[in-house]
Amino acid sequence: MKIAPHCPGCWNISNNCYWEGCNSCNFRTCCTEKQIDHCGYCDDFPCERYKGWASGSEVYKKAMEYLLSFKQNKSVLTNEKTDEERRARIYPVILSEYNIAWPEWYKEEKLRLEQLIGVDNIVCIHHIGSTAVPDLTAKPTIDIILEIKENTDLENLRQSLFSHKYICLREDALTIPTPPPHMMFLKGYLENGFAERVYHIHVRYPNDDDSRDKILFRDYLIDYPDAAKEYAMLKRGLLKNYKNDRNGYTVAKSTFINKIINLAKTITE
């Protein structure tokens, strides 16, 4: 990857590293894809790509000095050995009672996505997950299925959202199995925790089985409140063991979720 030739270095611009105003920096792209705030959080720092950037210049020396110092201090201040441990601490599983504002947050984000991506590239957009079910206890994260046309330019899609502070996860950065085009966007993940509004944008192609299952699950919980109550009890019970293990929390719910999806299919078929 090649750094934009006009780049004078973050230290010269803002007396800080990883300046968020620059959307052409490939180091910033790398950091956002790894869900870290700057190179000092990376286990591979200083990587060969970083060491090859303007090696020997004053900008390079100052940035390297700062980042190495940051990495050393981070290691001393916490017992975290990896970025994964850090993310588990600052992005725990949080359960909230139903918030009547959630449907409006979805509508506002849907409009924003249509404006950024263009309606010509979008097949449909769905609000899924627990925040889409009235009165259900949920992680306060708005899950959205973004169904795009198969001829959509994925790089243009990534750039359109990346430039508006969405974090793009692709391929190896995805921690759970994800159908084609194997892409997800996160929004609301701040340096030290969550923003008030957090979004997960699940990018899908039309006629995707996983999308259909998620919509079936949502609709069943809406139509059968007793099942929603059972799901809420399950989540509260899992919280004590999985507060800092989001993937484990998701896996632990899978048996119940699959049961409900199968019930929903028997009704719709």
C-alpha positions as CSV (number, residue, x, y, z in Angstrom):
1,M,0.0,0.0,0.0
2,K,1.3,3.4,-0.9
3,I,0.9,6.6,1.2
4,A,-0.7,9.5,-0.6
5,P,2.3,11.5,-2.0
6,H,1.0,14.8,-0.7
7,C,0.8,13.5,2.9
8,P,3.1,15.7,5.2
9,G,2.6,13.5,8.2
10,C,0.1,13.7,11.0
11,W,2.5,15.4,13.4
12,N,3.0,18.3,11.0
13,I,-0.8,18.7,10.6
14,S,-2.2,18.4,14.1
15,N,0.7,17.7,16.5
16,N,-0.8,14.3,17.0
17,C,-0.7,10.9,15.3
18,Y,-3.6,9.3,13.4
19,W,-5.4,12.5,12.5
20,E,-9.0,11.6,11.8
21,G,-9.5,14.4,9.3
22,C,-7.4,12.5,6.7
23,N,-9.4,10.0,4.6
24,S,-6.5,9.2,2.2
25,C,-4.1,7.7,4.7
26,N,-3.6,4.0,4.3
27,F,-2.4,3.7,7.9
28,R,-5.7,5.0,9.0
29,T,-7.5,2.5,6.7
30,C,-5.4,-0.3,8.3
31,C,-6.3,0.8,11.8
32,T,-10.0,1.1,11.2
33,E,-10.1,-2.3,9.6
34,K,-8.4,-3.7,12.7
35,Q,-10.8,-1.7,15.0
36,I,-8.0,0.1,16.7
37,D,-7.5,3.9,17.1
38,H,-4.0,4.2,15.9
39,C,-0.8,2.1,15.3
40,G,0.2,2.1,18.9
41,Y,-2.6,-0.4,19.6
42,C,-1.4,-2.8,17.0
43,D,0.4,-6.0,18.1
44,D,2.5,-5.9,14.8
45,F,3.8,-2.3,15.3
46,P,6.2,-1.3,14.1
47,C,5.5,-3.3,11.0
48,E,7.6,-3.2,7.9
49,R,5.2,-1.0,6.1
50,Y,5.4,1.6,8.8
51,K,9.2,1.4,9.1
52,G,9.4,1.9,5.4
53,W,7.4,5.2,5.5
54,A,9.6,8.2,5.3
55,S,12.3,6.4,7.2
56,G,14.8,8.7,8.8
57,S,12.7,11.9,8.5
58,E,11.9,14.1,11.5
59,V,8.2,13.3,11.1
60,Y,9.0,9.6,11.1
61,K,11.2,9.8,14.2
62,K,8.7,11.9,16.2
63,A,5.8,9.6,15.3
64,M,7.7,6.5,16.0
65,E,8.9,7.9,19.4
66,Y,5.3,8.8,20.3
67,L,3.8,5.4,19.3
68,L,6.5,3.3,20.9
69,S,6.0,5.3,24.1
70,F,2.3,4.9,23.9
71,K,2.6,1.2,23.4
72,Q,4.9,0.8,26.4
73,N,2.7,2.9,28.6
74,K,-0.4,0.9,27.5
75,S,1.3,-2.3,28.5
76,V,2.3,-0.9,31.9
77,L,-1.1,0.5,32.7
78,T,-3.1,-2.6,31.7
79,N,-2.6,-6.3,31.7
80,E,-4.0,-6.6,28.2
81,K,-1.7,-8.5,25.9
82,T,-3.7,-8.2,22.7
83,D,-6.1,-5.8,20.9
84,E,-8.7,-8.5,21.4
85,E,-8.4,-8.2,25.2
86,R,-8.7,-4.4,25.0
87,R,-11.8,-4.6,22.8
88,A,-13.4,-7.1,25.2
89,R,-12.9,-4.6,28.1
90,I,-14.0,-1.4,26.4
91,Y,-16.8,-3.0,24.3
92,P,-18.6,-5.3,26.7
93,V,-22.0,-6.9,26.3
94,I,-24.5,-4.4,27.6
95,L,-28.3,-5.1,28.0
96,S,-30.8,-2.3,28.1
97,E,-34.5,-2.1,28.5
98,Y,-36.4,-1.3,25.3
99,N,-35.9,2.3,24.2
100,I,-38.8,3.8,22.2
101,A,-36.2,5.9,20.3
102,W,-34.6,2.8,18.6
103,P,-37.0,2.7,15.6
104,E,-36.3,6.4,14.9
105,W,-32.6,5.8,15.1
106,Y,-33.0,3.1,12.5
107,K,-35.1,5.3,10.2
108,E,-32.5,8.1,10.4
109,E,-29.7,5.7,9.6
110,K,-31.6,4.1,6.8
111,L,-32.0,7.6,5.2
112,R,-28.3,8.3,5.7
113,L,-27.3,5.0,4.1
114,E,-29.5,5.7,1.1
115,Q,-27.9,9.2,0.7
116,L,-24.3,7.9,1.0
117,I,-24.7,4.8,-1.1
118,G,-27.4,5.8,-3.6
119,V,-30.8,4.1,-3.8
120,D,-29.8,2.7,-7.2
121,N,-27.4,0.4,-5.5
122,I,-29.8,-0.7,-2.8
123,V,-32.4,-3.5,-3.0
124,C,-33.8,-3.1,0.5
125,I,-32.9,-2.2,4.0
126,H,-34.2,-4.0,7.1
127,H,-34.1,-3.3,10.9
128,I,-33.3,-6.6,12.5
129,G,-32.2,-7.9,15.9
130,S,-33.6,-7.2,19.3
131,T,-33.9,-3.5,19.0
132,A,-36.5,-4.1,16.2
133,V,-38.7,-6.0,18.6
134,P,-41.0,-3.8,20.8
135,D,-40.5,-4.1,24.6
136,L,-37.6,-6.6,24.3
137,T,-34.4,-6.2,26.4
138,A,-31.5,-5.8,24.0
139,K,-28.0,-4.7,23.4
140,P,-28.4,-1.1,22.5
141,T,-27.1,-1.7,19.0
142,I,-29.2,-1.0,15.9
143,D,-28.6,-4.0,13.6
144,I,-29.4,-3.3,9.9
145,I,-29.4,-5.5,6.8
146,L,-28.2,-3.6,3.8
147,E,-29.2,-5.6,0.8
148,I,-27.2,-4.4,-2.3
149,K,-27.4,-5.2,-6.0
150,E,-24.8,-7.8,-7.1
151,N,-23.2,-5.4,-9.5
152,T,-22.5,-2.8,-6.8
153,D,-18.9,-1.6,-6.7
154,L,-17.8,-2.8,-3.3
155,E,-14.7,-0.5,-3.1
156,N,-16.9,2.6,-3.8
157,L,-19.3,1.3,-1.1
158,R,-16.5,1.0,1.4
159,Q,-15.1,4.4,0.6
160,S,-18.5,6.0,0.8
161,L,-19.1,4.8,4.3
162,F,-15.5,4.9,5.5
163,S,-15.3,8.6,4.9
164,H,-18.3,9.1,7.3
165,K,-16.6,7.3,10.2
166,Y,-18.0,3.8,9.5
167,I,-15.5,1.0,10.3
168,C,-15.4,-1.6,7.5
169,L,-14.8,-5.3,8.4
170,R,-13.9,-7.7,5.6
171,E,-12.6,-11.2,5.3
172,D,-10.2,-11.9,8.1
173,A,-11.4,-9.0,10.2
174,L,-14.9,-10.7,10.5
175,T,-15.1,-12.7,13.7
176,I,-18.3,-14.6,12.8
177,P,-19.3,-16.4,9.6
178,T,-20.7,-13.8,7.1
179,P,-22.3,-14.5,3.8
180,P,-21.2,-12.8,0.5
181,P,-20.0,-10.1,0.0
182,H,-18.4,-10.8,3.3
183,M,-18.6,-7.2,4.5
184,M,-19.9,-5.5,7.6
185,F,-19.8,-1.9,8.8
186,L,-19.7,-0.7,12.4
187,K,-20.5,2.8,13.7
188,G,-20.4,4.2,17.2
189,Y,-17.2,2.5,18.4
190,L,-15.2,5.2,20.1
191,E,-11.7,5.1,21.5
192,N,-12.8,4.2,25.1
193,G,-16.2,2.7,24.6
194,F,-19.5,3.1,22.8
195,A,-21.2,6.2,21.5
196,E,-24.8,6.8,22.4
197,R,-25.9,5.3,19.1
198,V,-24.2,2.1,17.8
199,Y,-24.9,0.5,14.5
200,H,-24.0,-2.8,12.8
201,I,-24.6,-2.7,9.1
202,H,-24.7,-6.3,7.6
203,V,-24.1,-6.1,3.9
204,R,-25.9,-8.8,1.9
205,Y,-26.8,-9.7,-1.7
206,P,-30.5,-10.4,-2.6
207,N,-32.1,-13.7,-1.7
208,D,-29.7,-14.4,1.1
209,D,-30.7,-17.3,3.4
210,D,-29.1,-15.7,6.5
211,S,-31.0,-12.5,5.9
212,R,-34.3,-14.4,5.6
213,D,-33.6,-16.2,8.8
214,K,-32.9,-13.0,10.7
215,I,-36.1,-11.5,9.5
216,L,-38.1,-14.6,10.4
217,F,-36.6,-14.5,13.9
218,R,-37.5,-10.9,14.3
219,D,-41.1,-11.3,13.1
220,Y,-41.7,-14.4,15.2
221,L,-40.6,-12.6,18.4
222,I,-42.9,-9.7,17.5
223,D,-45.9,-12.0,16.9
224,Y,-45.2,-14.2,19.9
225,P,-44.5,-12.1,23.0
226,D,-43.9,-15.2,25.2
227,A,-41.0,-16.3,23.0
228,A,-39.6,-12.7,23.3
229,K,-39.8,-12.9,27.1
230,E,-38.0,-16.3,27.1
231,Y,-35.3,-14.8,24.9
232,A,-34.9,-11.8,27.3
233,M,-34.5,-14.2,30.2
234,L,-31.9,-16.2,28.3
235,K,-29.9,-13.1,27.6
236,R,-29.9,-11.8,31.2
237,G,-28.8,-15.2,32.3
238,L,-25.9,-15.3,29.9
239,L,-24.7,-11.8,30.7
240,K,-22.8,-12.7,33.9
241,N,-20.6,-15.3,32.0
242,Y,-20.2,-13.4,28.7
243,K,-20.1,-9.7,29.6
244,N,-16.6,-9.4,28.1
245,D,-17.0,-12.1,25.4
246,R,-19.3,-10.8,22.7
247,N,-18.7,-13.7,20.3
248,G,-19.2,-16.2,23.0
249,Y,-22.5,-14.5,24.0
250,T,-23.6,-14.7,20.4
251,V,-22.8,-18.4,20.1
252,A,-24.5,-19.2,23.5
253,K,-27.8,-17.8,22.1
254,S,-27.6,-19.8,18.8
255,T,-29.5,-22.9,20.0
256,F,-32.5,-20.7,21.0
257,I,-32.3,-18.6,17.9
258,N,-32.2,-21.7,15.6
259,K,-35.2,-23.2,17.4
260,I,-37.3,-20.1,16.8
261,I,-36.2,-19.8,13.2
262,N,-37.3,-23.4,12.6
263,L,-40.6,-22.7,14.3
264,A,-41.1,-19.7,12.1
265,K,-40.4,-21.7,9.0
266,T,-43.1,-24.2,9.8
267,I,-45.6,-21.4,10.0
268,T,-44.6,-19.6,6.8
269,E,-44.1,-22.7,4.6
